[in-house]
């Protein structure tokens, strides 16, 4: 009976994912409809094949962002998506290419058409929750929340590379955490593999480096392996990843390197952040990040970027202080770094898997009433995102991904800090400082360093 209860949620999730994947694949193969984010990657790859730059000029990029704003305005004026020149995912104008050249190069050189891209994307969408729940030793009954998440299926139906990066990040983090899946004898091999995975993720979206910095710092500050061994491992991974990044930049060639340098030098100029606030919708509503929230408060883009970076740095330092000397499980360490990634990233149009990761990490620390409150909050957030999709279909603008308005980004101000604080509270509740880090009391009033205090460490998930 126990085995059946474990198999049921997995089977239902896999069947549901297969049905959604089959539907999207049929739309691509039979109807010629390609996911909108994949269209962006494919267009950049086609430009590389012609010997052209994968990037638009800042003027061209801003014109695309303005076209989305005009589309939203047309819908609010009473037009439907189709009469306004778009539909949910088929004929929507793809956005500008906002990545380093590697992603477009891989799509071109590997001949990744829409259909195999969708299959790869679906495998990653399925792999992340299965691996996460397995490694966190959590109940498989979390899977219905994933199946019912519009954030998850919006990421998939858009063909965004995010699913691949999140799954890769999870695997890389697990390989770094003891006991390592490949065993102690394979530590050098694991370091090389992690470096490859880290380099790939950072080359696709450089801000994912925030996760690895946070995860490495948590790994270093938490109790566990001797600090010297941890430093050696992290240093080896960082060094190998840096070499791989340098080698990839050399592989781009001088022309493409020049294109990338020009793009990076004017990244902010090509974003909707520099448009008047009233013209930044719907992107400003979709983008649930502190950077966007500070811009909504009236800060210009450059100062807002600096303030958002300081917020992330403060959150990172606070996290490192709060986990110092505590024996964390992998799930707790990953959840802390994952929450910090969402706080630090400049662009985030979904909160994909944030509810799953935070919920699993916090669940063991919560009393029955707290667990009920957590589930109610998660379900309310999931339903609000589906409501945004329904309102879009009814012609009430382009909320599409969230009900939060651009001028009051409540998901950014409430959901992100609550998720981060909840994870750290769970860490503090479920763990005690390592006995080796606390001196035992000395009857004379001092503290002895040769003995240890026995502290109880509660069971972790």
VODREN-438453 format. One record per residue: x, y, z of N, C-alpha, C in turn. Coordinates in steps of 0.001 Angstrom, whole numbers, padded with zeros to 6 digits, always signed. Each point is the difference from the previous one (the first is absolute). Layout:
XYZXYZXYZ/...
//
This chain:
+000827-001209+000000-000827+001209+000000+000865+001265+000000/+001081-000025+000805+000901+001146+000048+000628+000232-001360/+000419-001077-000668+000620+000124-001317-000992+000567-001009/-001258-000404+000098-001016+000516-000920-000189+001495+000217/-000025+000431+001266-000149+001423+000285+001172+000802-000526/+001179-000607-000079+001159+000691-000546-000045+000054-001520/-000521-001055-000621-000006-000079-001462-001084+000887-000614/-001128+000126+000663-001137+000728-000577+000355+001437-000389/+000559+000827+000907+000292+001384-000401+001035+000089-001111/+000978-000911-000004+000998+000008-001069-000650-000333-001333/-000836-001043-000006-000655-000409-001246-000917+001091-000531/-000774+000616+000884-000908+001067-000432+000783+001182-000559/+001078+000366+000673+000828+001122-000465+000608-000291-001368/+000536-001209-000186+000630-000343-001273-001030-000041-001132/-001172-000536+000281-001045-000040-001036-000437+001416-000366/-000196+000836+001001-000414+001381-000247+001060+000748-000810/+001265-000182+000366+001080+000653-000737+000071-000505-001433/-000204-001308-000179+000032-000567-001355-001126+000560-000862/-001171+000182+000594-001132+000548-000761+000279+001442-000429/+000523+000795+000915+000318+001386-000350+001107+000039-001051/+001012-000852+000184+001085-000046-000981-000485-000431-001371/-000887-000992-000037-000532-000467-001280-000818+001097-000684/-000759+000763+000796-000787+001081-000576+000862+001083-000613/+001047+000403+000708+000880+001042-000529+000781-000506-001204/+000434-001259+000073+000750-000566-001118-000880-000110-001239/-001265-000372+000171-000923-000075-001132-000219+001373-000617/-000106+001035+000839-000173+001357-000521+001207+000435-000809/+001178-000477+000386+001223+000355-000719+000127-000782-001303/-000202-001311+000074+000208-000855-001173-001094+000203-001038/-001258+000064+000453-001120+000101-000941-000370+001438-000331/+000051+000849+001014-000435+001378-000227+001111+000975-000267/+001250-000423+000153+001127+000898-000246+000141+001094+001040/-000622-000172+001176+000073+001002+001060+001194-000316+000894/+000955+000919+000056+001182-000188+000820-000111+000818+001274/+000465-000518+001144-000033+000769+001250+000730+001326-000163/-000542+001042+000618+000472+001355-000269+001454+000202+000446/+000399-000564+001141+001382+000179+000435+000965-000782-000892/-000425-001174-000439+000837-000737-000948+000179+000801-001280/-001023+000696-000439+000130+000827-001200+001117+001023+000157/+000148+000550+001197+001087+000946+000246+001357-000669-000181/+000158-001199+000564+001279-000702-000116+000260-000398-001450/-001045-000472-000669+000156-000459-001376+000335+001168-000931/-000628+001143+000228+000292+001169-000828+001452+000434+000174/+000503-000046+001243+001400+000342+000234+000926-001014-000653/-000381-001297+000076+000808-001038-000645+000026+000190-001511/-001150+000360-000586-000054+000238-001447+000882+001176-000390/+000054+001022+000851+000876+001136-000280+001464-000432+000009/+000382-000846+000943+001372-000502+000037+000317-000819-001251/-000963-000790-000444+000209-000803-001209+000244+000881-001218/-000573+001206-000012+000208+000940-001105+001255+000829+000174/+000671-000175+001128+001176+000809+000277-000338+001348+000596/-001226+000170+000463-000441+001268+000580+000040-000070+001518/-000258+001124+000656-000030+000056+001456-001316-000571+000513/+000044-000742+001107-001254-000510+000575-000791+001074+000741/+000601+001162+000187-000607+001023+000832-000689+001083-000831/-001084+000509+000555-000607+001193-000558+000701+001223+000599/-000142+001118-000660+000505+001236+000581-000915+000407+001155/+000477+000850+000902-000892+000473+001067-001289+000614-000545/+000099+000713-001108-001195+000611-000594-000987-001069-000452/+000509-001048-000634-000873-001091-000453-000619-000734+001190/+000787-000213+001053-000520-000690+001176-001106+000815+000660/+000221+001282+000143-001019+000841+000612-001267+000049-000846/+000168-000076-001317-001180-000029-000871-000833-001256+000259/+000659-001127+000263-000723-001233+000314-000755+000128+001327/+000677+000557+001013-000683+000174+001283-001203+000930-000142/+000154+001052-000797-001126+000915-000216-001141-000695-000728/+000332-000950-000878-001066-000702-000718-000836-000845+000956/+000632-000574+001040-000764-000748+000998-000915+000935+000786/+000515+001199+000290-000831+000968+000716-001193+000427-000858/+000232+000195-001293-001107+000376-000895-001011-001135-000102/+000497-001246-000015-000903-001147-000039-000896-000027+001244/+000598+000234+001158-000787+000042+001222-001038+001126-000053/+000421+001166-000481-000926+001130-000087-001151-000308-000957/+000308-000681-001110-001046-000348-000967-001004-000965+000599/+000494-000938+000789-000908-000967+000636-000883+000701+001025/+000584+000896+000763-000800+000739+000975-001035+000890-000679/+000288+000376-001254-000946+000828-000743-001130-000808-000615/+000057-001329+000176-001111-000818-000464+000334-000990-001088/+001220+000023-000532+000381-000967-001018+000341-001340+000656/-000140-001082-000760+000415-001316+000475+001457-000215-000349/+000574-001068+000559+001398-000306-000330+000199-000161-001496/-000921-000672-000666+000174-000266-001427-000167+001270-000839/-001018+000797+000318-000181+001227-000777+001111+001006+000275/+000643-000124+001182+001114+000887+000311+001306-000480-000631/-000052-001137-000702+001180-000479-000723+000830-000996+000760/-000608-000719+000946+000755-000966+000785-000933-001115+000439/+000565-001078+000516-000771-001001+000732+000872-000478+001147/-000498-000984+000734+000657-000343+001265+001490-000288-000167/+000380-000835-000978+001406-000322-000169+000424-000101-001464/-000922+000031-000917+000362-000278-001376+000559+001182-000761/-000806+001066-000179+000445+001093-000856+000550+001185+000788/+000225-000184+001295+000560+001074+000799+001407+000306-000472/+000307+001283-000145+001332+000418-000415+001011-000409+001066/+001007-000798-000344+000993-000382+001007+000797+001201+000473/+000438-000054+001231+000760+001104+000574+001432+000009-000482/+000749+001017+000390+001409+000089-000402+000842-001079+000677/+001119-000321-000601+000917-000998+000550+000787+000649+001127/-000136-000512+001218+000568+000615+001205+001046-000884+000666/+000691-000817-000779+000907-000990+000563+001390+000168-000599/+000963-000691+000606+001317-000090-000614-000110-000856-001265/+000984+000078-000906-000118-000696-001294-000105-001516+000091/+000426-000609+001106+000088-001464+000076-001334-000684-000267/-001074+000518+000556-001305-000639-000178-000384-000041-001473/+000148+001109-000692-000318+000030-001439+000951-000896-000784/+001259-000025+000394+000963-000876-000682-000405-001464+000130/-000414-000408+001183-000396-001394+000207-001246-000347-000811/-000971+000897-000032-001201-000257-000793+000358-000154-001475/+000917+000821-000477+000417-000063-001415+000843-001243-000267/+001052-000210+000806+000958-001062-000296-000557-001392+000274/-000944-000114+000921-000632-001288+000280-001271-000217-000806/-000344+000987-000840-001198-000088-000861-001255-000304+000837/-000141+000741+001089-001135-000214+000896-001234+000710-000558/-000858-000758-000653-001265+000556-000464-000995+000022+001159/-001187+000528-000254-000964+000201+001084-000407-001310+000663/-000231-001051-000774-000505-001250+000569+000984-000634+000993/+001268-000242-000374+000918-000561+001006+000248+000938+001169/-000066+001308-000253+000148+000949+001107-001126-000191+001010/-001213-000188-000487-001141-000190+000896+000124-001299+000779/+000507-001049-000638+000196-001270+000697+001034+000172+001118/+001127+000657-000312+001034+000253+001006-000557+000841+001144/-000770+001013-000355-000595+000879+001005-000938-000780+000928/-000805-000875-000583-000938-000789+000802+000738-000955+000933/+001056-000617-000479+000796-000890+000845+000552+000750+001212/+000422+001227-000208+000534+000798+001111-001112+000438+000947/-001156+000351-000572-001146+000374+000828-000377-001156+000933/+000054-001221-000513-000344-001185+000790+001133-000374+000951/+001238+000135-000453+001146-000452+000789+000174+000804+001265/-000202+001323-000071+000282+000826+001175-000811-000444+001221/-001333-000060-000069-000736-000391+001219+000280-001425+000451/+000201-000917-000954+000282-001384+000387+001336-000111+000728/+001025+000644-000536+001310-000036+000646-000022+000755+001321/-000669+001139+000001-000055+000796+001223-000675-000762+001144/-001130-000595-000269-000703-000737+001043+000782-001239+000443/+000684-000631-000946+000811-001170+000345+001168+000408+000903/+000722+001032-000375+001167+000408+000767-000375+000692+001309/-001171+000641+000039-000467+000620+001235-000709-001001+000902/-000205-001230-000485-000696-001054+000740-001380+000479+000449/-000694+000634-000949-001323+000555+000288-001076-000872-000637/-001223+000253+000373-001129-000775-000510-000235+000279-001482/-000350-001056-000723-000333+000173-001420-001321+000729-000179/-000752+000212+001058-001281+000699-000113+000165+001507-000167/+001244+000466-000069+000244+001371-000431-000188+000158-001507/+000040-001094-000730-000069+000078-001465-001288+000625-000527/-001176-000226+000629-001192+000684-000506+000123+001519-000026/+000771+000571+000922+000211+001448-000039+000781+000408-001236/+000955-000829-000400+000763+000283-001221-000906-000126-001213/-000809-001061-000021-000908-000206-001128-001001+001142-000129/-000360+000620+001122-000979+001076-000029+000598+001386-000036/+001265+000098-000303+000675+001294-000003+000026+000610-001396/-000632+001157-000169+000066+000707-001276+001415+000509-000259/+000748+000323+001065+001386+000422-000190+000814-001084-000710/-000212-001246+000422+000734-001103-000620-000381-000159-001461/-001298-000023-000275-000424-000266-001370+000145+001221-000896/+000009+001202+000574+000314+001186-000805+001459-000040-000442/+000872-000430+000914+001415-000143-000360+000167-001015-001122/-000735-001123+000107+000118-001037-001030-000637+000424-001314/-001232+000498+000047-000691+000332-001247+000661+001163-000720/+000733+000834+000735+000746+001067-000651+001319-000473-000585/+000410-001229+000350+001264-000519-000516+001212+000671+000615/-000157+000503+001235+001102+000727+000622+001106-000945+000453/+001226+000472-000088+001156-000801+000403+000072-000156+001517/-000851+000704+000733+000033-000018+001463-000116-001415+000555/-000860-000823-000569-000173-001361+000518+001302-000782-000071/+000710+000110-001106+001280-000679-000157+001019+000518+001011/+000029+001300+000214+000971+000581+000922-000299-000390+001441/-001277-000030+000377-000349-000375+001368+000342-001455+000290/-000300-000893-000938+000332-001410+000187+001514-000189+000077/+000732+000699-000852+001465-000088+000011+000563+000535+001309/-000561+001097+000479+000447+000590+001259-000228-000955+001167/-001141-000655+000015-000304-000957+001068+001009-001146+000003/+000296-000548-001156+000957-001108-000082+001391+000454+000443/+000418+001184-000454+001313+000512+000386+000095+000193+001511/-001057+000549+000608+000010+000218+001439+000071-001324+000758/-000742-000994-000472+000013-001300+000689+001370-000663-000081/+000677+000164-001114+001335-000579-000135+001011+000668+000931/-000314+001229+000409+000907+000721+000899-000244-000332+001470/-001141-000616+000295-000392-000177+001401+000301-001412+000478/+000700-000148+001115+000249-001357+000514-001224-000579+000682/-000181-001320-000019+000816-000959-000758-000307+000096-001488/+001033+000050-000807-000179+000224-001428-000481-001272-000686/-000923+000157-000972-000581-001183-000656+001033-000889-000669/+001115+000583-000466+001011-000798-000700+001007-000627+000942/-000102+000296+001315+000915-000592+000964+001255+000834+000183/+000693-000225+001110+001207+000784+000306+001115-000264-000998/+000079-001217-000518+001078-000314-000945-000132+000774-001294/-001224+000479-000284-000229+000699-001266-000080+001506+000188/+000577+000518+001109-000064+001440+000257+000640+000811-001127/+001188-000372-000517+000562+000771-001120-000912-000013-001226/-000576-001141-000311-000923-000078-001136-001227+000870+000246/-000510-000022+001226-001161+000816+000326+000324+001484-000132/+001202+000402+000406+000393+001406-000113+000017+000448-001458/+000522-000866-000868+000024+000335-001431-001418+000095-000546/-000840-000958+000365-001379+000001-000491-000753+001234+000499/+000172+000324+001284-000667+001193+000544+000484+001253-000710/+001294+000089-000258+000539+001179-000694-000615+000154-001384/-000176-001120-000705-000628+000046-001323-001438+000496+000111/-000733-000531+000973-001395+000396+000178-000112+001468+000391/+000861+000438+000922-000028+001398+000435+000329+000930-001165/+001018-000345-000769+000380+000837-001140-001133+000102-001012/-000669-001110-000266-001112+000020-000948-001122+000917+000483/-000373-000141+001278-001102+000794+000538+000345+001488-000025/+001209+000347+000424+000402+001407+000054+000131+000588-001398/+000419-000802-000970+000088+000492-001376-001384+000267-000586/-000992-000747+000457-001360+000230-000488-000618+001221+000677/+000033+000017+001343-000536+001141+000755+001004+000335+001100/+000816+001018-000213+001080+000292+000959-000461+000234+001427/-001246+000493+000201-000413+000274+001375-000189-001274+000817/+000031-001180-000626-000044-001245+000772+001266-000175+000835/+001023+000788-000283+001186-000021+000858-000368+000380+001429/-001075+000787+000173-000453+000364+001343-000362-001241+000809/-000623-000966-000648-000348-001238+000716+001253-000720+000460/+000972-000164-000907+001179-000790+000350+000857+000706+001045/+000048+001329-000036+000699+000737+001050-000686-000242+001345/-001333+000111+000010-000743-000203+001241+000134-001436+000497/-000128-000961-000894+000083-001404+000406+001398-000321+000518/+001021+000513-000673+001366-000231+000459+000253+000610+001364/-000536+001205+000223+000202+000652+001294-000740-000752+001106/-001225-000434-000274-000740-000789+000983+000749-001294+000296/+000509-000636-001041+000768-001241+000177+001226+000240+000870/+000620+001147-000175+001216+000315+000743-000293+000350+001457/-001097+000706+000227-000318+000461+001349-000682-001073+000859/-000698-000919-000655-000686-001049+000750+000995-001025+000513/-000407-000720+001018+000849-001061+000530-000041-001191-000940/+001041-000800+000038+000048-001177-000862+001431-000412-000231/+000404-000053-001245+001372-000331-000327+000951+001059+000567/+001242-000352+000228+000977+001001+000429+000045+001166-001002/+000141+001196+000539-000047+001185-000855+001063-000034-001089/+001149-000532+000322+001080-000033-000998-000393-000877-001186/-000629-001144+000275-000441-000877-001089-001093+000669-000822/-000916+000706+000666-001056+000707-000719+000589+001082-000886/+000976+000744+000531+000642+001053-000799+000707-000586-001215/+000647-001139+000191+000679-000642-001145-001006-000370-001087/-001113-000595+000422-001013-000409-000975-000581+001205-000732/-000412+001007+000774-000597+001189-000622+001017+000735-000873/+001237+000071+000465+001035+000659-000799+000269-000722-001306/+000032-001350+000068+000221-000774-001222-001129+000198-000996/-001241-000029+000498-001151+000196-000885+000023+001391-000611/+000261+001019+000833+000025+001373-000500+001106+000190-001030/+001169-000561+000276+001102+000139-000937-000272-000681-001334/-000501-001241+000053-000316-000715-001234-001113+000706-000776/-001011+000491+000722-001087+000714-000678+000527+001260-000680/+000903+000715+000674+000577+001209-000599+000779-000339-001267/+000743-001111+000029+000736-000421-001205-000968-000344-001134/-001063-000679+000320-000988-000354-001021-000669+001251-000568/-000317+000948+000870-000587+001245-000470+000955+000740-000929/+001265+000047+000375+000994+000669-000844+000142-000717-001345/+000016-001332+000052+000110-000751-001251-001194+000228-000912/-001191+000091+000574-001190+000243-000807+000022+001392-000621/+000461+000981+000760+000102+001362-000544+000981+000028-001169/+001095-000742+000119+000960-000091-001113-000659-000676-001195/-000818-001038+000260-000668-000720-001088-000961+000893-000776/-000533+001030+000626-000915+000889-000700+000627+000635-001230/+001300+000258+000067+000640+000722-001093-000057+001503+000245/+000861+000735-000679+000140+001430+000276-001267+000785-000334/-000652-000341-001106-001198+000753-000390-001122-000167+001006/-000257-001242+000385-001078-000268+000946+000344+000535+001387/+001280-000047+000355+000413+000600+001282-000288+001495-000004/+000278+000644-001121-000287+001429-000100-001487+000283+000129/-000824-000842-000646-001459+000162+000123-000439-000144+001452/+000555-001011+000685-000383-000254+001386+000438+001143+000918/+001204+000519-000220+000494+001114+000826-000875+001230-000195/-000377+000286-001228-000869+001161-000258-001370-000195+000644/-000511-001226-000060-001289-000266+000635+000084+000185+001513/+001052-000574+000614+000136+000099+001451+000197+001447+000442/+000699+000792-000827+000238+001399+000357-001286+000823-000026/-000983-000467-000763-001254+000760-000135-001215-000847+000394/+000212-000966+000899-001098-000883+000383-001192+000781+000545/+000265+000918+000903-001084+000757+000618-000741+000851-001028/+000743+000518-000995-000624+000841-001025-000982-000784-000867/+000144-001328-000039-000861-000823-000860-001180-000592+000761/-000143+000334+001293-001062-000578+000819-001155+000988+000150/-001176-000533+000296-001164+000858+000221+000162+000875+001240/+001007-000295+000828+000215+000784+001213+000199+001482-000289/+000563+000329-001175+000325+001395-000305-001172+000744-000627/-001080-000699-000320-001182+000665-000538-000716+000752+001124/-000832+000985-000348-000844+000607+001038-000798-001086+000710/-000201+000159+001308-000641-001041+000805-001352-000409-000585/-000744+000954-000516-001324-000303-000541+000074-000873-001242/+001161-000013-000692+000160-000801-001214+000694-001334+000262/+000286-000311+001244+000717-001239+000310-000925-001204+000150/-001287+000234+000071-000940-001114+000116-000139-000699-001345/-000300-001287-000043-000247-000906+001135+001255-000597+000618/+001180+000309-000603+001229-000615+000497+000245+000326+001465/-000296+001250+000386+000271+000415+001374-000885-000721+000999/-001179-000442-000415-000860-000788+000892+000470-001447+000063/+000413-000542-001136+000462-001397-000024+001296-000181+000788/+000873+001009-000050+001348-000136+000541-000006+000171+001516/+000024-001135+000721-000096+000035+001454+001383-000060+000629/+000701+001144-000090+001351+000106+000547+000131+001322+000757/+000891+000061+000991+000232+001263+000702+000413+001132-000930/+000791-000288-001017+000391+001051-000944-001228+000671-000590/-000956-000797-000482-001212+000556-000584-000823+000735+001059/-000016-000513+001205-000778+000638+001066+000550+001378+000342/+001318+000136+000019+000588+001314+000288-000248+000980-001147/-000024-000500-001216-000336+000865-001132-001451+000464+000111/-000878-000900+000461-001401+000373+000197-000146+001091+001051/+000944+000071+000940-000026+001050+001019+000496+001337-000523/+000527+000001-001231+000442+001257-000595+001492+000136-000180/+000786-001011+000414+001445+000073-000189+000356-000212-001467/+000935+000768-000549+000499-000308-001343+000650-001382-000030/+000162-000538-001192+000444-001391-000132+001363-000243+000635/+000982+000869-000256+001349-000233+000519+000051+000033+001527/-000544+001038+000667-000014-000046+001469-000820-001166+000556/-001097-000341-000670-000810-001137+000455+000811-001287-000064/+000815-000124-001026+000849-001189-000132+000984-000086+001172/+000555+001141+000386+000947+000031+001119-000694-000342+001312/-001173+000572+000237-000730-000273+001241-000408-001468+000065/-000455-000563-001135-000383-001411-000028+001203-000895+000303/+001167+000366-000524+001209-000778+000283+000350+000064+001489/-000173+001164+000615+000274+000133+001429-000977-000826+000830/-001258-000024-000418-001000-000826+000697+000402-001464-000038/+000422-000472-001180+000425-001399-000110+001219-000260+000875/+000942+000939+000010+001213-000187+000799-000323-000067+001482/-000902+000861+000473-000417-000036+001404-000674-001337+000321/-000874-000459-000896-000666-001282+000212+001007-001146+000011/+001013+000073-000848+001037-001035-000043+000789-000039+001302/+000424+001170+000472+000784+000059+001244-000846-000479+001179/-001268+000422+000048-000876-000446+001084-000187-001512-000035/-000153-000554-001192-000164-001450-000126+001244-000733+000487/+001162+000486-000401+001253-000640+000414+000159+000041+001520/-000404+001109+000605+000105+000121+001451-000969-000949+000705/-001196-000130-000536-001029-000813+000651+000267-001506-000121/+000731-000423-001036+000275-001439-000161+001363-000388+000555/+000730+000957+000524+001368-000265+000452+000030-001118+001043/+000822-001007-000283+000228-001077+000946-001132-000984+000154/-001010+000067-000861-001146-000910+000126+000086-001109-001046/-000451-001163+000403+000052-001155-000891-001257-000011-000867/+000105+000543-001181-001126+000099-000902-000139-001262-000834/-001221-000306-000348-000224-001022-001020+000181+000640-001374/+000101-000823-001022+000113+000530-001356-001214+000843-000357/-001190-000461+000390-001214+000733-000338+000018+001392+000610/+000458+000134+001239+000033+001302+000644+001002+000928-000673/+001183-000510-000298+001018+000833-000642-000449+000441-001393/-000568-000924-000759-000464+000344-001350-001117+001037+000073/-000919-000159+000947-001123+000928+000110+000468+001407+000349/+000987+000116+000875+000538+001324+000335+000582+000664-001246/+000829-000723-000739+000609+000565-001208-001038+000282-001080/-001015-000843-000078-001052+000170-001000-000804+001269+000277/-000347+000224+001275-000717+001227+000354+000856+001230-000291/+001295-000089+000265+000897+001120-000290+000116+000253-001497/-000071-001050-000807+000016+000184-001455-001189+000843-000442/-001178-000295+000516-001187+000752-000396+000047+001436+000511/+000663+000230+001131+000146+001366+000504+001002+000788-000844/+001017-000669-000508+001069+000703-000693-000139+000135-001506/-000790-000865-000619-000046+000018-001464-000653+001287-000502/+000462+000547-001122-000578+001252-000513-001306-000198-000751/-000178-001182-000586-001209-000286-000772-000534-001360+000444/-001284-000037+000317-000633-001252+000393-001489+000079-000245/-000437-000517-001133-001409+000141-000387-000884-001088+000599/+000591-000974+000662-000765-000995+000763+000729-000259+001312/-000697-000652+000912+000605-000473+001247+000088-001520-000031/+000390-000534-001137-000042-001432-000231+000800-000758+001066/-000641-000990+000625+000540-000912+001000+000309+000661+001347/-000194+001308+000143+000302+000625+001283-000896-000562+001096/-001286-000181-000303-000913-000559+001000+000387-001420+000380/+000402-000791-000984+000396-001388+000263+001245-000066+000871/+001012+000746-000351+001275-000051+000722-000164+000517+001423/-000640+001144+000149-000175+000575+001328-000939-000863+000840/-001076-000477-000606-000946-000827+000739+000631-001267+000541/+000765-000687-000822+000653-001237+000433+001012+000272+001103/+000762+001076-000133+001031+000300+000997-000599+000424+001339/-001122+000721-000053-000588+000530+001231-000959-000968+000673/-000553-000941-000735-001064-000870+000494+000331-000697+001318/+001177-000625+000157+000270-000731+001248+000024+000897+001232/+000261+001290-000167+000110+000890+001152-001339+000562+000443/-001022-000167-000812-001282+000639+000269-000922-000894+000831/-000741+000574+000942-001051-000757+000681-001169-000219-000951/-000992-000750+000457-001125-000329-000883-000697+001262-000524/-000220+000978+000861-000651+001236-000439+000872+000753-000995/+001312-000027+000229+000914+000672-000919+000019-000658-001355/-000074-001312-000017-000037-000721-001280-001281+000324-000767/-001102+000065+000721-001267+000349-000653+000079+001410-000585/+000576+000919+000771+000127+001378-000478+000913+000067-001223/+001087-000771+000018+000903-000032-001155-000722-000505-001242/-000750-001095+000135-000722-000544-001148-001042+000984-000530/-000689+000669+000907-000996+000992-000436+000681+001128-000767/+001137+000461+000502+000722+001072-000677+000495-000417-001376/+000565-001202-000083+000500-000492-001284-001139-000179-000999/-001098-000599+000449-001134-000204-000898-000599+001330-000456/-000074+000973+000906-000521+001318-000373+000886+000645-001064/+001317-000137+000159+000920+000570-000988-000143-000706-001346/-000093-001342+000033-000178-000756-001248-001294+000407-000705/-001077+000114+000761-001285+000369-000592+000025+001417-000555/+000720+000898+000661+000083+001371-000507+000694+000048-001362/+000969-000873-000210+000695-000030-001295-000901-000574-001089/-000795-001018+000352-000969-000508-000973-001073+001048-000299/-000380+000756+001026-000978+001072-000211+000542+001040-000967/+001305+000277+000070+000613+000945-000932-000117-000499-001437/+000196-001307-000190-000141-000574-001339-001445+000105-000485/-000956-000302+000886-001415+000081-000373-000384+001429-000371/+000449+000965+000778-000300+001401-000295+000599+000424-001333/+001166-000531-000322+000597+000297-001307-000887-000526-001117/-000501-001217+000168-000892-000564-000999-001310+000763-000127/-000419+000639+001082-001253+000770-000018+000198+001422-000510/+001244+000347-000322+000259+001319-000565+000238+001097+001013/+000335-000365+001232+000260+001003+001042+001479+000352+000041/+000517+000458-001123+001415+000342-000070+000868-001227-000189/+001250+000117+000475+000959-001107-000121+000605-000341+001364/-000825-000291+001000+000605-000449+001259+000766-001308-000197/-000566-000944-000719+000606-001246-000488+000669-000854+001071/+000943+000590+000756+000805-000785+000939-000252+000328+001458/-000569+001155+000274-000169+000427+001384-001098+001049+000101/-000643+000052+001157-001009+001017+000257+000593+001275+000588/+001286-000012+000324+000558+001199+000614+000053+001142-001009/-000414+001204+000384+000106+001148-000904+001426+000515-000051/+000320+000710-001056+001361+000498-000155+000371+001010+001080/-000986+000782+000469+000313+001038+000976-000013-000508+001441/-000462-001236+000238+000072-000604+001326+000377-001471-000150/+001295-000264-000168+000466-001381-000219+000016-000808+001289/-001188-000411+000432-000111-000648+001305+000676-001363+000058/+000093-000680-001118+000716-001287+000047+001476+000213+000301/+000554+001079-000522+001404+000299+000267+000207+000417+001448/-000883+000870+000506+000173+000527+001350-000427-000988+001078/-000871-000933-000325-000529-000916+001024+000514-001425-000196/-000220-000578-001186+000296-001416-000203+001495-000285+000113/+000839+000800-000657+001438-000283+000010+000606+000096+001401/-000211+001108+000737+000592+000034+001351-000592-001030+000951/-001288-000284-000119-000606-001015+000865+000608-001372-000293/+000193-000318-001280+000604-001290-000360+001410-000122+000570/+000785+001054-000148+001374-000006+000524+000008-000132+001521/-000829+000799+000663-000035-000032+001462-000510-001349+000520/-000970-000580-000698-000549-001284+000427+001054-001100-000068/+000798+000006-001045+001050-001011-000128+001023+000146+001127/+000425+001230+000260+001000+000203+001048-000571-000309+001385/-001278+000319+000203-000629-000366+001271-000018-001518+000162/-000314-000711-001080-000008-001461+000067+001386-000548+000295/+001017+000588-000599+001375-000435+000264+000332+000175+001477/-000337+001158+000546+000296+000268+001406-000825-000895+000934/-001208-000363-000419-000865-000815+000841+000412-001466+000002/+000490-000481-001137+000278-001427-000148+001432-000379+000335/+000877+000976+000142+001410-000312+000233+000494+000736+001234/+001059-000526+000572+000705+000661+001083+001446+000183-000416/+000702+000957+000601+001408+000182-000355+000797-001274+000247/+000994-000199-000848+000862-001162+000175+000690+000098+001364/+000017-001084+000782+000631+000057+001325+001446+000465-000046/+000692-000303-001091+001414+000366-000087+000200+001503-000087/-001060+000733-000342+000149+001442-000168-000337+000771+001274/-000453-000693+001070-000413+000672+001225+000873-000464+001158/+000691+000899+000667+000808-000409+001156-000889-000376+001177/+000441-000975+000770-000763-000389+001186+000279+000979+001132/-000957+000187+000889+000195+000961+001094+001060-000476+000985/+000758+000949+000493+001053-000281+000988-000498+000467+001367/+000042-000855+001026-000483+000403+001330+000692+001252+000531/+001223+000284-000479+000723+001165+000487-000468+001282-000660/-000913-000141-001001-000502+001201-000662+000517+000160-001408/+001020-000784-000376+000521+000088-001358-000690-001004-000878/+000654-000398-001070-000563-000995-000910+001117-000919-000431/-000193-001274+000095+001008-000957-000424-000185-000307-001466/+001091-000293-000657-000053-000290-001433+000211-001466-000284/+000343-000790+001020+000297-001388-000273-001184-000923+000101/-001116+000468+000568-001167-000851+000133-001142+000557-000799/-001047-000793-000210-001125+000389-000822-001307-000124+000774/-000953+000803-000427-001324-000060+000593-000861-000877-000884/-000719-000935+000594-000865-000870-000781-001307+000733-000291/-000265+000216-001273-001226+000660-000443-000809-000939-000850/-001293+000113+000105-000894-000880-000753-000284+000607-001351/+000136-000788-001044-000363+000415-001347-001252-000748-000404/-001073+000730-000216-001255-000636-000358+000083-000635-001376/-000885-000944-000212-000015-000677-001279-000216+000992-001117/+000698-000208-001076-000159+000878-001165-000730-000782-001084/-000625+000723-000974-000714-000708-001058+000934-000794-000859/
//
